[in-house]
Amino acid sequence: MSAHGEKPDMKNLHPATRLVHGGTLRSPFGETSEALFLTQGYAYPDMETAEARMKGAEPGFVYSRYSNPTVAMFEERMALIEGAEAARATASGMAAVTSALMAQVKAGDHVVASRAMFGACLYVVEELLPRFGVASTLVNGADLDQWSSAVRPETKLFFLETPTNPCLEVYDLAAIAAIAHAHGARLVVDNVFATPILQKPLQLGADCVVYSATKHLDGQGRCLGGVILGNRDLIENEIYAFLKQTGPCLSPFNAWIFLKSLETLGLRVRQQSETALRIAQFLQSHSHIRKVSYPGLPDHPQADIIKRQMAGGGTLVAFEVVGGKEAAYAVGNRLSLITIANNLGDAKSLITHPATTTHQRLTADARAALGVTDGLLRLSAGLEDAEDLIADLETALAGLDQQNFLAAE
């Protein structure tokens, strides 16, 4: 036991404690809630201090585009939760993805990425990086041979998300990391669906982890943000240099919101995952549902991998409604409790039609290859009572009987 007033080493404490106390930096006022420092710049006691700080010879804050006390608390807490040496926050999840990739490559390099990922991430890999001379190859993330075959001498990064958006495939992180490292490449993982509560990519061999803090890390649909995590050399010497000069910095106010939300992250994710499992089980037996994908179901195609690398199935459920787009729309429009929105990880349950929202920019063939059918809906389970959510879905699905979608197929 530490004496009163001494700070315990957070690395020796359990995750739930880190979520509440990690990274806390108190001002001389001794506030119990983390302080919100809304400032652009910082005053120096003398010219010599200003010079030393700008050179990095002396610790301290110099400008909030570079760093800020509130943002630094969020970064430190995230690093403790993730088990990373360091973290840097960004203005959005896509800022985190784009910065994490661009900071580690240059013209002439090559990236191998999973084909199944969020539409904006595909844009960065397929269209943005090639504009700067960085080639890319897309593979089936579940096929380890494809990862190996896609490697070139100039391959510098592997990039994937798992579970995937929106079909919830799960990829073998340890095996893919081993392939990357055998060829001198690094593995970057978008862990937004699993959260650091359910999956630890760095422990499985990943070199860099990215999050959209907009999702579960906030958890109440309020603020945009992102975070990049990894070893100290990568984060401070490559990622930070890129962020510092290009400017996608996180607002201190948003960082303060995230700090307060992290206190309940574990409680929320576990409850939402339990609800998502119950919804998936209900949908599996329904006559209007062709297919259900949920990492917590025993018949999931990657069930063995899930047991090895995840501590739960997560908060998302993907399901295909018989009758295509018309039937999927009919279900969504009849819901009275579940909200139509393309966000996820919220305290409120949200549903979206990926083919016309998150993946609408893809061609029909590209969507078909990913399993994003016209009848697919993605549900993000919230904190409502599971029975109420199931009743809402049951009522919405029952309405399809009147339009005879089953007979139409």
N, C-alpha and C positions, 0 to 999 in steps of 0.2 A: 504493500500500500504506500502511495506517495503521501508526503506531508501536505497539509493544507496550503494551497497556493502554488504548489509545484505542478507543472504540466506533465501528465504521463505520456509515454511514447505511444502515439496512436497506432503505430505498426504492431504493437503488442496487444491491442484491444480488438474486440469482435466487430464485424461489419456494421451491426446495428448501432454501436457506439460511435464508430467513425462517421456514419451518416449524420449524426447529431452534432458531434464536436470537432470533426476533422477540419484542419485549416483555420480554426478560429483565431482571429487577430483582434485583440481588444485595444481600443484607444485609451488614453489616460482617464476617460470618464467611467470606464469599467462597465459598459453596457452588457446586458445579458444576451440580447439579440445582436446578430452581426450588424455592424455599422454600414451605412450606405454612403460612400464617398463620391458625391457628384462633383467632380472637378476635372478640368482639362489638364492643368499644369500643377507644379509643385514648387514651393519657395525653397531656396538654398540659404544657409547661414553665411556663405561667403563664395567668392568666385572660384576658389580652389576646390570646394565641394562640388560645384556645378561641373567643373572640368572632369573631376574624378568620376562622378556618376555617369556623365555622358560617354566616357571612355570605358565604363564598366569596371573600373578599378576599385570602386566603392559601391556597396549595395545601397539601394534606395530608389524611389520613384522619380521619374523625370518628366513623363508625359503620358497621358492616359491612352494614347494610341499604342504605346509600348507596353504599359502595365499600369495597374490600378489596384489599390488595397482590397476593394470588394471583389474584383475579378480574380485577384490572386488567391483569396480565400476559397472561391469556387474551384479554381484550378487545383489547389492543394487538396481539397476534399475529394474531388474526382480522382486524383492520382491515388489517394489512399484507398478509395473504394475499389478502383480497378486493379490495384496492385502494380501500378506503374511508377517509374522513377520521377516522371514529370508530365505536365499537361499544359496545354495552351488553349484558351477559349477563343471562339470566333462568333461573328455576328449571326450566323445561321448554320444549320446542318450542312447545307450545300457549300457554304464557305469552308467548313471543316473538310469535306470531301475534296473539293477542288484544291485547297491549299495543301492538304496532305499529299496529294498526288503530284501537283506541280512543283512543290518544294524539293521533291526527290528525283526529278528527271530533268533531262536537257535534250536539246535537239539531237537526234540520232539514236535515242534510247527507245525501248520497246516495253509495252505493258501487256500482260495477259490478264484478262478479267472474265468473271462469270457472266454469261449472257443474261441470266435471271437477276435483274436488279431494278431499282427505282428508275423511272424514265429519265429524270434529270441526271442521274449518275451515268446512265448510258450515253447521254448527250456529251458529258465531259469526256468519257473514254473514247467514244466513236467519232465525235466531231471537233471538240475543243482541242484536245491534246494533239491530234494530227496537224492542226493549223500551226503548231509550234515545232513541228518536226518530230513528234513522238508518235510512233506507230503503235497500233493496238490489235490484239487478236482476242476474239470472244470465244469462250468454250462452254461446254456443258459442265457446270460446276461439280456435278455429282460423279463425273467420269474422270478418274485420276489419270488415265492414259492421255486424255485430251490436254490436261495441264502439262504433262511431260512433253507431249508432241509439239505443243505450241511454243516452247522455249527456244529462243534464239541466242546467239552469243551476246547480243546487245540488250537482252531482257533485264530490266532493273526492278520491276515491281510485279507482284500478283495482287489483284484486287477483287474482293468479293463481299457480299452481304449474306449472312445466314443467321436465322431463317430468312428466306428471300421474300421480297415484296412483289406480288401479293400472294403467291401460291404456297409459301411456307415450306419450301424445300430446305433441307439441312445438309450442310457440307462438312466433310471430315477435315477440321482445321489442322489437326496434328499432321495428317498425311500430306495435305497441301503445303503446309509450312515446310515440311521436310523436303518436298520437291523443289520449292523455291530456294531454300538454303543450299541444296546440293548444286544449284546452278548459279550461286552468288547473288540471288535476287532476294528482295524483302517481300513480306506479306502484309498488306493493309486490309483490315477487316472493318466493315460497317456493322456494328453490333447493336443497332438501334432497336430491333425487334426483341432481342433477348434481354437487353439491359445488362448492366454489370451484376445484377442480382442473380440472373439465371445462367450466365455464360461468361467465362473469363478467357478471351482469346489469347492474351499475352502468356498465360500459363500453358496454353496449348501450342505455343510456338510462334504466334503472330508477332510482328515487329512494331506494328502501329495499329491503334484502334481509333475509330471515329464515331461520334454520336451527333445526332440532331437532338440537342437539349430541348428543343421545341416539343418533343414527344413526351415520353415518360418522365424525363428528368424534371420538367415543369409539372406535367400531369394535370393541369387545369386549364389548358388552352389559352394561356395569357401572353407568353413572350417567345420571341425567336432567339435561337442561340445554338451554338455547336461547341464541340471540344475535341481535341486531338491528343492522344496519349501514347507514350512509348518510353524508351530509355532516355536518360538525360542528354546524352550526346546527340541523338536524333532530334529531340524536341528543342533543345536550346541552340544547337549549332546549325540546324537545317530548317526546321519548321518555324522557329521564332524569327529567324532572319527574314524569311519570306513574309511572315505576317507583319512584322515591324515596318517593312518597306512598302508593302502593298495595301495595308490598312483595314482589313476586314475584322476590326476589333469588336469585342462584345461590350455592350452598354453596361455600365456599373449597376444601373437599376435592374436590368434583366438578370445580371449575375446575382444580385441580392434576392430576387424572386426565386432563382434556382437554388440558392443556398437554403432558403426556408423549405422548398419543396423536397430537397434531398432528405430532410429529416424523416419524411414519411415514405420514401421511395420503396423500401423493402415491404412495408405493410401493404402499400397499394398494389405493387406488382404481384405479390403472392395472392391477394384477394382477387384481383382481376384475372389471374391465371386460373384460379379455381372456378371462377364464373365461366371463363372461356371454355374450359373442359366440359362443364355441364351443358353449355349451349351446343358444343360440338356433338356430344352424345345424343342430345335431343334431335339434332338435325340429321344424324346418321340414319335414323329409322323413319324419316318422313318421306312420303311418297312423291312429293314434288321436288325433292333434292336428289340430283344425280350423283354428286360427289362432295365429300367433306375433307378438307385438309386441316389438320391440327397436330402439331408436334407432340401432344400428350396422348394421342390415340395409339393403341397397340398396333394397328394396321398401317401406320405411317410408313412410307417406303424406306425411310432412313431411321427406323425405330432403334436399331442397335447403336447407331452413331449418337442419337439423342440421349440415350442412357449413359453414354460415356462422357459427353461434353456439356450437357445442359442439366440444370437443377430443377427444371419445370418446363411445361409446354409453352408458356408465354401467354400474352393477352389477346392475340389475334386469331381469328378463325376465318378461313376462306371456304366458301361453298358455292356450288354451281346449281342454279335453279333450272329445272326442266322447262323448256319453252323459250330459252334464249333471252335476248335483250328485253323484249316486251314483257316477259314474265318477271325478269329481275327488276325492271322498273316498277311493275305492278306491286311487287312485294315491298320495295323501298317506299313507295308512295302511300302504302297502307299502314306503315309503322307509325305509332303514335308516341312511343316513348324513346325509341332509338332514333338518333338524329342523323340526317343525311349530311355528311361532311367528309372531306378527304384527308383530315388529320387523323391521328391515332394516339393512343397512350393517355387519353383524357379521362377525367373522373366520370364524364358522361359517355355512354356507349354511342359509338359512331359507326356509320355504314357508308360504303362508297361502291361505285361501279367502276372498277379499274379500267376497263376497256375504253371508257369515255372520259376518264379523269386522269389518274396518275400515269396511265400508259397510252393515252389517246394519240400521242405524237408518233407512235410506232405504226408500221404497216400492219395490215390484217394478217399477213403471213408471219411477221415477227411476233405478233401477239399470240398467234396459234402455236408457234414453236415454244413459247414460254408457258402455255397452258392458260393464258388470259382469254377465256372464251367470252362470248357475248352474254352468257348467263351467269358469269362469275360475280359474286359479291364478296367484299372483304369487311368483316365486322371486328371492330375494336371494342372489347368488353370493358365496361366502366365499373363504377363502384355501386351501381344500383343492385337491388336484390335479384339474384339469378332467376327466381321464380317469376318475377315481374317481366324480365327481359324475355324469357322463354314464352310467356303468355302473349307478349307483344308479337313475337315471331310467329307463334302458332295462329294468331288471328290474321296476320298478314298473309300467311301461306294458305290459310283456309279460303281466302278470297279468290284464289286461283281456280278453285273448283267451279266457280260460276262461269269462267271463261274457257274451261275444258282444254287447258294446255296439254294435259297428258294425252288426250285423244289426238291432238294435233300432231304429236310426235309419234 
